[in-house]
Amino acid sequence: MQVFTESIKELWEKSGFVNGSLLELIMLAISLVLIYLAIAKKYEPLLLLPIAVGMLLTNIPGANMFNPAFFSGEEVNFAQVFNQGGLLDILYIGVKLQIFPLLIFFGVGCMTDFGPLIANPSSFLLGAAAQAGIFLTFLGAFALGFPLNESASIAIIGSADGPTTIWLTTRLAPEMLGPIAIAAYSYMALIPVIQPPVMKLLTTKKERAVRMAQLRFVSKKERIFFPIIVTVLVGFIIPDALGLVGMLMFGNLFKESGVVDRLVKTSQNELANIVIIMLGMAVGATAKAENFLNGRTLMIIGLGLTAFILSTACGVLFGKLMYLFGGKKTNPLIGSAGVSALPMAARVTQKIGQEADPGNYLLMHAMGPTVSAIIGSAVVAGIMFSLSGV
């Protein structure tokens, strides 16, 4: 009987009820809120739900499923991770070594149609203009006292590109990955709420009602040459961005070649789904209470929202310039799609355009800036990484 009593006592002393802290309880509550938003509100559920589950698991007291100390040094002892680490430690290796974000980009390339961008090359300018919000936020974060590497990681939230944000933050400020990734995906999910007020504030009803000419037909030869040319150009100009852009274009070449349909289907479905689960849980695991619940996190969330709004505004304002100096043939709304949230940003553009003119169809025109922004955000991430001096 005494042995039984001591065993129960020892079990109780090791339980989370005894060893848990108030901060961990708050993080558990936050993770449950995110689970609710993913399931009930369908806010980016494919990534928000795995992230929330990872956050839930990592903040259960005493479970030790993720140990940040294993990854805090300049070099990671992978033998220690595999021998002593938990499940989330092992999954995080895929993030630490940049494997998961690059595989996600490969899958995105297999799903992306660059036809609207090829048909209307001026979309490149709109996608590039929207990236100005990233640089403005970078300067603002630096002015507020964040070092270069952290400023770059915060600013890239404005790209509305989850894999790119994770890729850059993991390389520059891995200790900030949790709040930055959660902010990035939260704002992506809230695009229908965040973007419309900015779009309407910066445009008139007449501008929003502009009907654009139908896009030209894009040949298969153009579609095949495009990813090859982009890969070579980016590789020579900004080598640090080649990992992301190269995998994106590699996936797109698979899609457009028409000769590897089995591989394309696998990349679009099984591979992408598996990587999304592992990436989401690993990212959520970094949101431990001691790293997440502080004043810096609130500043990160605020600056991330600023970056997102500025990126939208810069895209719309450049769209207005094209409208004014291009014979009033460009609807400025498509500039708001110059963030990388594919296809949500293009759908929001379509919705706001039809509010001004129910017969207006801007979806395919908006897809050009959006797919351009995927390339642009990867290039900006490469530039940021180069400027950080890491």
C-alpha positions as YAML, in Angstrom:
chain: A
units: angstrom
residues:
- id: 1
  name: MET
  ca: [0.00, 0.00, 0.00]
- id: 2
  name: GLN
  ca: [2.84, 2.39, 0.81]
- id: 3
  name: VAL
  ca: [4.52, 1.65, -2.51]
- id: 4
  name: PHE
  ca: [1.26, 2.35, -4.32]
- id: 5
  name: THR
  ca: [0.83, 5.63, -2.44]
- id: 6
  name: GLU
  ca: [4.36, 6.76, -3.24]
- id: 7
  name: SER
  ca: [3.88, 5.90, -6.92]
- id: 8
  name: ILE
  ca: [0.72, 7.99, -7.05]
- id: 9
  name: LYS
  ca: [2.50, 10.84, -5.29]
- id: 10
  name: GLU
  ca: [5.44, 10.67, -7.69]
- id: 11
  name: LEU
  ca: [3.07, 10.60, -10.68]
- id: 12
  name: TRP
  ca: [1.23, 13.65, -9.32]
- id: 13
  name: GLU
  ca: [4.47, 15.57, -8.75]
- id: 14
  name: LYS
  ca: [5.52, 14.96, -12.36]
- id: 15
  name: SER
  ca: [2.15, 15.95, -13.80]
- id: 16
  name: GLY
  ca: [1.38, 19.18, -15.58]
- id: 17
  name: PHE
  ca: [-1.04, 20.13, -12.80]
- id: 18
  name: VAL
  ca: [1.92, 20.66, -10.47]
- id: 19
  name: ASN
  ca: [4.59, 21.84, -12.91]
- id: 20
  name: GLY
  ca: [2.48, 24.06, -15.15]
- id: 21
  name: SER
  ca: [2.76, 27.84, -15.14]
- id: 22
  name: LEU
  ca: [0.24, 30.59, -15.76]
- id: 23
  name: LEU
  ca: [2.00, 31.52, -19.02]
- id: 24
  name: GLU
  ca: [1.66, 27.96, -20.31]
- id: 25
  name: LEU
  ca: [-2.04, 27.98, -19.46]
- id: 26
  name: ILE
  ca: [-2.46, 31.20, -21.42]
- id: 27
  name: MET
  ca: [-0.68, 29.65, -24.42]
- id: 28
  name: LEU
  ca: [-2.94, 26.61, -24.21]
- id: 29
  name: ALA
  ca: [-5.94, 28.94, -24.27]
- id: 30
  name: ILE
  ca: [-4.52, 30.77, -27.32]
- id: 31
  name: SER
  ca: [-3.98, 27.47, -29.11]
- id: 32
  name: LEU
  ca: [-7.60, 26.51, -28.46]
- id: 33
  name: VAL
  ca: [-8.75, 29.85, -29.89]
- id: 34
  name: LEU
  ca: [-6.71, 29.20, -33.04]
- id: 35
  name: ILE
  ca: [-8.21, 25.71, -33.32]
- id: 36
  name: TYR
  ca: [-11.66, 27.29, -33.07]
- id: 37
  name: LEU
  ca: [-10.84, 29.85, -35.79]
- id: 38
  name: ALA
  ca: [-9.48, 27.12, -38.07]
- id: 39
  name: ILE
  ca: [-12.47, 24.79, -37.64]
- id: 40
  name: ALA
  ca: [-15.43, 27.10, -37.04]
- id: 41
  name: LYS
  ca: [-14.36, 30.13, -39.08]
- id: 42
  name: LYS
  ca: [-12.24, 28.25, -41.65]
- id: 43
  name: TYR
  ca: [-9.38, 30.78, -41.35]
- id: 44
  name: GLU
  ca: [-6.54, 29.18, -43.36]
- id: 45
  name: PRO
  ca: [-7.36, 25.80, -41.75]
- id: 46
  name: LEU
  ca: [-4.79, 23.82, -43.74]
- id: 47
  name: LEU
  ca: [-1.97, 25.57, -41.90]
- id: 48
  name: LEU
  ca: [-3.62, 27.24, -38.93]
- id: 49
  name: LEU
  ca: [-4.90, 23.94, -37.52]
- id: 50
  name: PRO
  ca: [-1.50, 22.15, -37.60]
- id: 51
  name: ILE
  ca: [0.15, 25.26, -36.14]
- id: 52
  name: ALA
  ca: [-2.42, 25.40, -33.33]
- id: 53
  name: VAL
  ca: [-1.95, 21.70, -32.58]
- id: 54
  name: GLY
  ca: [1.84, 22.16, -32.46]
- id: 55
  name: MET
  ca: [1.37, 25.09, -30.08]
- id: 56
  name: LEU
  ca: [-0.93, 23.01, -27.89]
- id: 57
  name: LEU
  ca: [1.52, 20.11, -27.68]
- id: 58
  name: THR
  ca: [4.60, 22.22, -26.99]
- id: 59
  name: ASN
  ca: [2.97, 24.09, -24.09]
- id: 60
  name: ILE
  ca: [1.68, 21.10, -22.15]
- id: 61
  name: PRO
  ca: [3.86, 21.16, -19.01]
- id: 62
  name: GLY
  ca: [6.40, 18.37, -18.71]
- id: 63
  name: ALA
  ca: [5.72, 16.80, -22.11]
- id: 64
  name: ASN
  ca: [9.06, 18.02, -23.53]
- id: 65
  name: MET
  ca: [7.96, 17.46, -27.11]
- id: 66
  name: PHE
  ca: [10.01, 20.44, -28.25]
- id: 67
  name: ASN
  ca: [13.28, 21.66, -26.74]
- id: 68
  name: PRO
  ca: [14.44, 25.06, -28.10]
- id: 69
  name: ALA
  ca: [17.83, 24.59, -26.42]
- id: 70
  name: PHE
  ca: [18.70, 21.94, -29.01]
- id: 71
  name: PHE
  ca: [18.56, 24.58, -31.75]
- id: 72
  name: SER
  ca: [19.82, 27.67, -29.93]
- id: 73
  name: GLY
  ca: [23.52, 27.31, -30.82]
- id: 74
  name: GLU
  ca: [25.23, 28.04, -34.11]
- id: 75
  name: GLU
  ca: [25.54, 24.31, -34.80]
- id: 76
  name: VAL
  ca: [22.85, 21.72, -34.12]
- id: 77
  name: ASN
  ca: [23.79, 18.38, -32.59]
- id: 78
  name: PHE
  ca: [21.46, 16.22, -34.67]
- id: 79
  name: ALA
  ca: [22.47, 13.05, -32.83]
- id: 80
  name: GLN
  ca: [21.23, 14.66, -29.60]
- id: 81
  name: VAL
  ca: [17.98, 15.70, -31.27]
- id: 82
  name: PHE
  ca: [17.25, 12.18, -32.50]
- id: 83
  name: ASN
  ca: [18.31, 10.49, -29.26]
- id: 84
  name: GLN
  ca: [16.86, 12.88, -26.70]
- id: 85
  name: GLY
  ca: [14.34, 15.01, -28.56]
- id: 86
  name: GLY
  ca: [10.61, 14.66, -28.90]
- id: 87
  name: LEU
  ca: [8.52, 14.37, -32.04]
- id: 88
  name: LEU
  ca: [8.36, 18.11, -32.61]
- id: 89
  name: ASP
  ca: [12.14, 18.44, -32.26]
- id: 90
  name: ILE
  ca: [12.58, 15.94, -35.07]
- id: 91
  name: LEU
  ca: [9.99, 17.66, -37.26]
- id: 92
  name: TYR
  ca: [11.66, 21.02, -36.65]
- id: 93
  name: ILE
  ca: [14.80, 19.72, -38.37]
- id: 94
  name: GLY
  ca: [12.88, 20.04, -41.63]
- id: 95
  name: VAL
  ca: [12.31, 23.72, -40.88]
- id: 96
  name: LYS
  ca: [15.83, 24.35, -39.60]
- id: 97
  name: LEU
  ca: [17.39, 22.87, -42.73]
- id: 98
  name: GLN
  ca: [14.97, 24.77, -45.01]
- id: 99
  name: ILE
  ca: [13.52, 21.53, -46.37]
- id: 100
  name: PHE
  ca: [9.81, 22.11, -45.68]
- id: 101
  name: PRO
  ca: [9.49, 25.71, -46.99]
- id: 102
  name: LEU
  ca: [11.26, 24.76, -50.22]
- id: 103
  name: LEU
  ca: [9.09, 21.69, -50.74]
- id: 104
  name: ILE
  ca: [6.01, 23.84, -50.15]
- id: 105
  name: PHE
  ca: [7.24, 26.21, -52.87]
- id: 106
  name: PHE
  ca: [7.72, 23.25, -55.19]
- id: 107
  name: GLY
  ca: [4.11, 22.24, -54.61]
- id: 108
  name: VAL
  ca: [2.92, 25.82, -55.11]
- id: 109
  name: GLY
  ca: [4.77, 25.90, -58.43]
- id: 110
  name: CYS
  ca: [2.93, 22.77, -59.52]
- id: 111
  name: MET
  ca: [-0.39, 24.45, -58.71]
- id: 112
  name: THR
  ca: [0.31, 27.92, -60.13]
- id: 113
  name: ASP
  ca: [-0.72, 29.20, -63.53]
- id: 114
  name: PHE
  ca: [1.68, 31.94, -64.65]
- id: 115
  name: GLY
  ca: [-0.37, 32.51, -67.81]
- id: 116
  name: PRO
  ca: [-2.00, 35.78, -66.63]
- id: 117
  name: LEU
  ca: [1.43, 37.17, -65.73]
- id: 118
  name: ILE
  ca: [2.96, 36.17, -69.07]
- id: 119
  name: ALA
  ca: [-0.05, 37.61, -70.92]
- id: 120
  name: ASN
  ca: [0.25, 40.94, -69.10]
- id: 121
  name: PRO
  ca: [3.91, 41.57, -68.14]
- id: 122
  name: SER
  ca: [2.97, 44.89, -66.50]
- id: 123
  name: SER
  ca: [1.67, 42.71, -63.66]
- id: 124
  name: PHE
  ca: [5.30, 42.32, -62.66]
- id: 125
  name: LEU
  ca: [5.35, 46.02, -61.80]
- id: 126
  name: LEU
  ca: [2.27, 45.73, -59.60]
- id: 127
  name: GLY
  ca: [3.70, 42.73, -57.79]
- id: 128
  name: ALA
  ca: [6.98, 44.58, -57.29]
- id: 129
  name: ALA
  ca: [5.25, 47.75, -56.08]
- id: 130
  name: ALA
  ca: [3.44, 45.85, -53.34]
- id: 131
  name: GLN
  ca: [6.80, 44.69, -51.98]
- id: 132
  name: ALA
  ca: [7.54, 48.33, -51.05]
- id: 133
  name: GLY
  ca: [5.46, 47.78, -47.93]
- id: 134
  name: ILE
  ca: [8.02, 45.23, -46.78]
- id: 135
  name: PHE
  ca: [10.93, 47.66, -47.11]
- id: 136
  name: LEU
  ca: [9.00, 50.47, -45.38]
- id: 137
  name: THR
  ca: [8.20, 48.19, -42.43]
- id: 138
  name: PHE
  ca: [11.81, 47.02, -42.37]
- id: 139
  name: LEU
  ca: [12.92, 50.63, -41.88]
- id: 140
  name: GLY
  ca: [10.23, 51.20, -39.26]
- id: 141
  name: ALA
  ca: [11.16, 48.12, -37.25]
- id: 142
  name: PHE
  ca: [14.83, 49.08, -37.36]
- id: 143
  name: ALA
  ca: [13.95, 52.61, -36.18]
- id: 144
  name: LEU
  ca: [12.06, 51.07, -33.24]
- id: 145
  name: GLY
  ca: [15.19, 49.28, -32.09]
- id: 146
  name: PHE
  ca: [14.98, 45.85, -33.69]
- id: 147
  name: PRO
  ca: [18.30, 44.67, -35.16]
- id: 148
  name: LEU
  ca: [18.60, 44.16, -38.93]
- id: 149
  name: ASN
  ca: [17.94, 40.44, -38.88]
- id: 150
  name: GLU
  ca: [14.79, 40.76, -36.75]
- id: 151
  name: SER
  ca: [13.56, 43.79, -38.72]
- id: 152
  name: ALA
  ca: [13.80, 41.80, -41.94]
- id: 153
  name: SER
  ca: [11.96, 38.83, -40.42]
- id: 154
  name: ILE
  ca: [9.15, 41.06, -39.18]
- id: 155
  name: ALA
  ca: [8.85, 43.01, -42.42]
- id: 156
  name: ILE
  ca: [8.53, 39.91, -44.61]
- id: 157
  name: ILE
  ca: [5.12, 39.30, -42.99]
- id: 158
  name: GLY
  ca: [3.90, 41.93, -45.46]
- id: 159
  name: SER
  ca: [4.56, 39.52, -48.32]
- id: 160
  name: ALA
  ca: [1.56, 37.43, -47.22]
- id: 161
  name: ASP
  ca: [3.67, 34.44, -48.17]
- id: 162
  name: GLY
  ca: [3.91, 31.85, -45.39]
- id: 163
  name: PRO
  ca: [6.75, 29.64, -46.71]
- id: 164
  name: THR
  ca: [8.89, 32.68, -47.56]
- id: 165
  name: THR
  ca: [8.28, 34.17, -44.11]
- id: 166
  name: ILE
  ca: [9.26, 30.89, -42.44]
- id: 167
  name: TRP
  ca: [12.32, 30.49, -44.70]
- id: 168
  name: LEU
  ca: [13.70, 33.94, -43.91]
- id: 169
  name: THR
  ca: [12.84, 33.94, -40.21]
- id: 170
  name: THR
  ca: [14.40, 30.53, -39.67]
- id: 171
  name: ARG
  ca: [17.65, 31.81, -41.16]
- id: 172
  name: LEU
  ca: [17.72, 35.23, -39.50]
- id: 173
  name: ALA
  ca: [15.73, 35.09, -36.24]
- id: 174
  name: PRO
  ca: [14.63, 31.52, -35.43]
- id: 175
  name: GLU
  ca: [13.69, 32.47, -31.86]
- id: 176
  name: MET
  ca: [10.96, 34.70, -33.32]
- id: 177
  name: LEU
  ca: [9.51, 32.09, -35.67]
- id: 178
  name: GLY
  ca: [6.43, 31.34, -33.56]
- id: 179
  name: PRO
  ca: [4.91, 34.82, -33.30]
- id: 180
  name: ILE
  ca: [6.00, 35.81, -36.83]
- id: 181
  name: ALA
  ca: [4.54, 32.72, -38.50]
- id: 182
  name: ILE
  ca: [1.30, 32.92, -36.54]
- id: 183
  name: ALA
  ca: [0.95, 36.62, -37.37]
- id: 184
  name: ALA
  ca: [1.65, 35.94, -41.05]
- id: 185
  name: TYR
  ca: [-0.93, 33.19, -41.43]
- id: 186
  name: SER
  ca: [-3.49, 35.05, -39.32]
- id: 187
  name: TYR
  ca: [-3.28, 38.10, -41.56]
- id: 188
  name: MET
  ca: [-3.44, 35.93, -44.67]
- id: 189
  name: ALA
  ca: [-6.66, 34.44, -43.33]
- id: 190
  name: LEU
  ca: [-8.00, 37.94, -42.63]
- id: 191
  name: ILE
  ca: [-7.37, 39.29, -46.13]
- id: 192
  name: PRO
  ca: [-11.14, 39.69, -46.78]
- id: 193
  name: VAL
  ca: [-11.28, 41.89, -43.66]
- id: 194
  name: ILE
  ca: [-7.99, 43.84, -43.93]
- id: 195
  name: GLN
  ca: [-7.74, 44.65, -47.62]
- id: 196
  name: PRO
  ca: [-11.18, 46.03, -48.65]
- id: 197
  name: PRO
  ca: [-11.08, 49.20, -46.46]
- id: 198
  name: VAL
  ca: [-7.62, 50.06, -47.85]
- id: 199
  name: MET
  ca: [-8.75, 49.40, -51.43]
- id: 200
  name: LYS
  ca: [-11.86, 51.55, -51.09]
- id: 201
  name: LEU
  ca: [-10.04, 54.37, -49.30]
- id: 202
  name: LEU
  ca: [-7.46, 54.75, -52.08]
- id: 203
  name: THR
  ca: [-9.75, 54.42, -55.11]
- id: 204
  name: THR
  ca: [-12.91, 56.01, -56.46]
- id: 205
  name: LYS
  ca: [-15.97, 54.07, -57.56]
- id: 206
  name: LYS
  ca: [-15.21, 55.05, -61.16]
- id: 207
  name: GLU
  ca: [-11.72, 53.56, -60.89]
- id: 208
  name: ARG
  ca: [-13.04, 50.38, -59.27]
- id: 209
  name: ALA
  ca: [-15.52, 49.93, -62.11]
- id: 210
  name: VAL
  ca: [-12.90, 50.00, -64.90]
- id: 211
  name: ARG
  ca: [-13.26, 46.99, -67.20]
- id: 212
  name: MET
  ca: [-9.98, 45.61, -68.51]
- id: 213
  name: ALA
  ca: [-9.41, 44.04, -71.92]
- id: 214
  name: GLN
  ca: [-9.39, 40.27, -72.16]
- id: 215
  name: LEU
  ca: [-5.96, 38.70, -71.70]
- id: 216
  name: ARG
  ca: [-4.27, 37.21, -74.76]
- id: 217
  name: PHE
  ca: [-3.71, 33.51, -75.28]
- id: 218
  name: VAL
  ca: [-0.42, 32.20, -73.87]
- id: 219
  name: SER
  ca: [1.24, 29.39, -75.81]
- id: 220
  name: LYS
  ca: [2.71, 26.24, -74.28]
- id: 221
  name: LYS
  ca: [6.17, 27.24, -75.49]
- id: 222
  name: GLU
  ca: [5.94, 30.52, -73.52]
- id: 223
  name: ARG
  ca: [4.78, 28.64, -70.43]
- id: 224
  name: ILE
  ca: [7.74, 26.26, -70.62]
- id: 225
  name: PHE
  ca: [10.38, 28.90, -71.26]
- id: 226
  name: PHE
  ca: [9.09, 31.23, -68.51]
- id: 227
  name: PRO
  ca: [10.18, 29.19, -65.44]
- id: 228
  name: ILE
  ca: [13.55, 28.42, -67.00]
- id: 229
  name: ILE
  ca: [14.27, 32.08, -67.81]
- id: 230
  name: VAL
  ca: [13.13, 33.31, -64.37]
- id: 231
  name: THR
  ca: [15.28, 30.71, -62.60]
- id: 232
  name: VAL
  ca: [18.41, 31.68, -64.54]
- id: 233
  name: LEU
  ca: [17.87, 35.43, -64.14]
- id: 234
  name: VAL
  ca: [17.17, 35.27, -60.41]
- id: 235
  name: GLY
  ca: [20.03, 32.84, -59.87]
- id: 236
  name: PHE
  ca: [22.53, 35.19, -61.50]
- id: 237
  name: ILE
  ca: [21.20, 38.42, -59.97]
- id: 238
  name: ILE
  ca: [20.23, 37.29, -56.43]
- id: 239
  name: PRO
  ca: [21.71, 33.86, -55.68]
- id: 240
  name: ASP
  ca: [20.32, 33.88, -52.11]
- id: 241
  name: ALA
  ca: [16.79, 33.77, -53.54]
- id: 242
  name: LEU
  ca: [17.46, 30.84, -55.85]
- id: 243
  name: GLY
  ca: [16.36, 28.20, -53.35]
- id: 244
  name: LEU
  ca: [12.80, 29.52, -53.15]
- id: 245
  name: VAL
  ca: [12.46, 30.75, -56.74]
- id: 246
  name: GLY
  ca: [14.21, 27.72, -58.18]
- id: 247
  name: MET
  ca: [11.87, 25.25, -56.43]
- id: 248
  name: LEU
  ca: [8.83, 27.36, -57.38]
- id: 249
  name: MET
  ca: [9.86, 27.41, -61.02]
- id: 250
  name: PHE
  ca: [10.94, 23.77, -60.96]
- id: 251
  name: GLY
  ca: [7.44, 22.80, -59.85]
- id: 252
  name: ASN
  ca: [5.86, 25.00, -62.49]
- id: 253
  name: LEU
  ca: [8.05, 23.49, -65.21]
- id: 254
  name: PHE
  ca: [6.81, 20.05, -64.13]
- id: 255
  name: LYS
  ca: [3.23, 21.29, -64.50]
- id: 256
  name: GLU
  ca: [3.67, 22.99, -67.86]
- id: 257
  name: SER
  ca: [5.81, 20.27, -69.46]
- id: 258
  name: GLY
  ca: [2.86, 17.92, -69.66]
- id: 259
  name: VAL
  ca: [5.08, 14.83, -69.45]
- id: 260
  name: VAL
  ca: [5.18, 14.11, -65.70]
- id: 261
  name: ASP
  ca: [1.52, 14.21, -64.74]
- id: 262
  name: ARG
  ca: [1.97, 11.55, -62.05]
- id: 263
  name: LEU
  ca: [4.68, 13.59, -60.34]
- id: 264
  name: VAL
  ca: [2.63, 16.77, -60.62]
- id: 265
  name: LYS
  ca: [-0.42, 15.14, -59.01]
- id: 266
  name: THR
  ca: [1.74, 13.75, -56.20]
- id: 267
  name: SER
  ca: [3.35, 17.16, -55.62]
- id: 268
  name: GLN
  ca: [0.00, 18.94, -55.62]
- id: 269
  name: ASN
  ca: [-1.63, 16.50, -53.24]
- id: 270
  name: GLU
  ca: [0.20, 13.85, -51.20]
- id: 271
  name: LEU
  ca: [3.59, 15.59, -50.95]
- id: 272
  name: ALA
  ca: [2.11, 19.04, -50.29]
- id: 273
  name: ASN
  ca: [-0.32, 17.72, -47.67]
- id: 274
  name: ILE
  ca: [2.34, 15.77, -45.77]
- id: 275
  name: VAL
  ca: [4.75, 18.70, -45.73]
- id: 276
  name: ILE
  ca: [2.02, 21.13, -44.64]
- id: 277
  name: ILE
  ca: [1.19, 18.93, -41.62]
- id: 278
  name: MET
  ca: [4.81, 18.62, -40.53]
- id: 279
  name: LEU
  ca: [5.66, 22.27, -41.24]
- id: 280
  name: GLY
  ca: [2.63, 23.58, -39.39]
- id: 281
  name: MET
  ca: [3.21, 21.48, -36.28]
- id: 282
  name: ALA
  ca: [6.93, 22.33, -36.21]
- id: 283
  name: VAL
  ca: [6.22, 26.05, -36.52]
- id: 284
  name: GLY
  ca: [3.55, 25.90, -33.82]
- id: 285
  name: ALA
  ca: [6.01, 24.14, -31.53]
- id: 286
  name: THR
  ca: [8.26, 27.21, -31.50]
- id: 287
  name: ALA
  ca: [5.49, 29.26, -29.85]
- id: 288
  name: LYS
  ca: [6.48, 28.31, -26.31]
- id: 289
  name: ALA
  ca: [5.16, 30.50, -23.53]
- id: 290
  name: GLU
  ca: [8.51, 32.02, -22.55]
- id: 291
  name: ASN
  ca: [9.21, 33.10, -26.15]
- id: 292
  name: PHE
  ca: [5.71, 34.15, -27.14]
- id: 293
  name: LEU
  ca: [4.14, 36.04, -24.25]
- id: 294
  name: ASN
  ca: [6.08, 39.30, -24.07]
- id: 295
  name: GLY
  ca: [5.94, 42.90, -25.26]
- id: 296
  name: ARG
  ca: [8.07, 42.14, -28.30]
- id: 297
  name: THR
  ca: [5.42, 39.76, -29.59]
- id: 298
  name: LEU
  ca: [2.80, 42.51, -29.49]
- id: 299
  name: MET
  ca: [5.17, 44.78, -31.42]
- id: 300
  name: ILE
  ca: [5.77, 42.03, -33.98]
- id: 301
  name: ILE
  ca: [2.04, 41.51, -34.47]
- id: 302
  name: GLY
  ca: [1.48, 45.27, -34.84]
- id: 303
  name: LEU
  ca: [4.36, 45.73, -37.27]
- id: 304
  name: GLY
  ca: [3.24, 42.69, -39.26]
- id: 305
  name: LEU
  ca: [-0.22, 44.21, -39.69]
- id: 306
  name: THR
  ca: [1.42, 47.49, -40.73]
- id: 307
  name: ALA
  ca: [3.51, 45.67, -43.33]
- id: 308
  name: PHE
  ca: [0.42, 43.95, -44.71]
- id: 309
  name: ILE
  ca: [-1.54, 47.21, -44.98]
- id: 310
  name: LEU
  ca: [1.40, 49.07, -46.55]
- id: 311
  name: SER
  ca: [1.93, 46.31, -49.12]
- id: 312
  name: THR
  ca: [-1.74, 46.49, -50.11]
- id: 313
  name: ALA
  ca: [-1.66, 50.29, -50.26]
- id: 314
  name: CYS
  ca: [1.53, 50.44, -52.32]
- id: 315
  name: GLY
  ca: [0.07, 47.99, -54.83]
- id: 316
  name: VAL
  ca: [-3.16, 49.98, -55.18]
- id: 317
  name: LEU
  ca: [-1.33, 53.31, -55.49]
- id: 318
  name: PHE
  ca: [0.89, 51.94, -58.25]
- id: 319
  name: GLY
  ca: [-2.26, 50.63, -59.92]
- id: 320
  name: LYS
  ca: [-3.63, 54.19, -59.83]
- id: 321
  name: LEU
  ca: [-0.48, 55.41, -61.56]
- id: 322
  name: MET
  ca: [-0.97, 52.82, -64.30]
- id: 323
  name: TYR
  ca: [-4.61, 53.91, -64.54]
- id: 324
  name: LEU
  ca: [-3.71, 57.60, -64.87]
- id: 325
  name: PHE
  ca: [-0.78, 57.23, -67.26]
- id: 326
  name: GLY
  ca: [-1.97, 54.18, -69.20]
- id: 327
  name: GLY
  ca: [-5.08, 55.59, -70.78]
- id: 328
  name: LYS
  ca: [-7.32, 54.65, -67.85]
- id: 329
  name: LYS
  ca: [-7.34, 51.02, -69.01]
- id: 330
  name: THR
  ca: [-6.01, 49.51, -65.77]
- id: 331
  name: ASN
  ca: [-8.27, 48.93, -62.79]
- id: 332
  name: PRO
  ca: [-6.24, 50.06, -59.74]
- id: 333
  name: LEU
  ca: [-7.82, 47.34, -57.62]
- id: 334
  name: ILE
  ca: [-5.64, 44.66, -59.19]
- id: 335
  name: GLY
  ca: [-2.65, 46.30, -57.47]
- id: 336
  name: SER
  ca: [-4.00, 45.07, -54.12]
- id: 337
  name: ALA
  ca: [-3.46, 41.53, -55.39]
- id: 338
  name: GLY
  ca: [0.28, 42.26, -55.43]
- id: 339
  name: VAL
  ca: [0.59, 40.33, -52.17]
- id: 340
  name: SER
  ca: [1.35, 36.62, -52.39]
- id: 341
  name: ALA
  ca: [-1.85, 35.25, -50.86]
- id: 342
  name: LEU
  ca: [-2.90, 33.04, -53.76]
- id: 343
  name: PRO
  ca: [-5.78, 32.95, -54.67]
- id: 344
  name: MET
  ca: [-7.47, 34.84, -51.81]
- id: 345
  name: ALA
  ca: [-6.11, 38.28, -52.76]
- id: 346
  name: ALA
  ca: [-7.34, 37.90, -56.35]
- id: 347
  name: ARG
  ca: [-10.78, 36.84, -55.14]
- id: 348
  name: VAL
  ca: [-11.02, 39.91, -52.89]
- id: 349
  name: THR
  ca: [-10.13, 42.09, -55.88]
- id: 350
  name: GLN
  ca: [-12.88, 40.42, -57.90]
- id: 351
  name: LYS
  ca: [-15.42, 40.95, -55.11]
- id: 352
  name: ILE
  ca: [-14.66, 44.65, -54.59]
- id: 353
  name: GLY
  ca: [-14.66, 45.26, -58.35]
- id: 354
  name: GLN
  ca: [-18.08, 43.68, -58.72]
- id: 355
  name: GLU
  ca: [-19.46, 45.85, -55.95]
- id: 356
  name: ALA
  ca: [-18.77, 48.82, -58.23]
- id: 357
  name: ASP
  ca: [-19.83, 47.01, -61.42]
- id: 358
  name: PRO
  ca: [-21.59, 43.64, -61.07]
- id: 359
  name: GLY
  ca: [-20.62, 42.72, -64.62]
- id: 360
  name: ASN
  ca: [-16.91, 43.34, -64.11]
- id: 361
  name: TYR
  ca: [-14.56, 40.33, -64.05]
- id: 362
  name: LEU
  ca: [-11.13, 41.10, -62.64]
- id: 363
  name: LEU
  ca: [-10.13, 37.68, -61.30]
- id: 364
  name: MET
  ca: [-7.72, 36.67, -64.06]
- id: 365
  name: HIS
  ca: [-6.26, 40.19, -64.27]
- id: 366
  name: ALA
  ca: [-5.65, 40.09, -60.51]
- id: 367
  name: MET
  ca: [-3.97, 36.68, -60.75]
- id: 368
  name: GLY
  ca: [-1.07, 38.29, -62.66]
- id: 369
  name: PRO
  ca: [0.07, 40.54, -59.78]
- id: 370
  name: THR
  ca: [-0.54, 37.75, -57.26]
- id: 371
  name: VAL
  ca: [1.65, 35.15, -58.97]
- id: 372
  name: SER
  ca: [4.17, 37.93, -59.66]
- id: 373
  name: ALA
  ca: [4.22, 38.62, -55.92]
- id: 374
  name: ILE
  ca: [5.14, 35.01, -55.17]
- id: 375
  name: ILE
  ca: [8.31, 35.51, -57.21]
- id: 376
  name: GLY
  ca: [8.79, 39.03, -55.85]
- id: 377
  name: SER
  ca: [8.50, 38.05, -52.19]
- id: 378
  name: ALA
  ca: [11.09, 35.30, -52.67]
- id: 379
  name: VAL
  ca: [13.44, 37.79, -54.32]
- id: 380
  name: VAL
  ca: [12.88, 40.31, -51.51]
- id: 381
  name: ALA
  ca: [13.61, 37.59, -48.95]
- id: 382
  name: GLY
  ca: [16.89, 36.89, -50.74]
- id: 383
  name: ILE
  ca: [17.74, 40.60, -50.71]
- id: 384
  name: MET
  ca: [16.87, 40.87, -47.01]
- id: 385
  name: PHE
  ca: [19.03, 37.89, -46.20]
- id: 386
  name: SER
  ca: [21.95, 39.41, -48.12]
- id: 387
  name: LEU
  ca: [21.55, 42.83, -46.42]
- id: 388
  name: SER
  ca: [21.33, 41.32, -42.93]
- id: 389
  name: GLY
  ca: [24.98, 40.33, -43.01]
- id: 390
  name: VAL
  ca: [24.28, 36.91, -41.42]
...
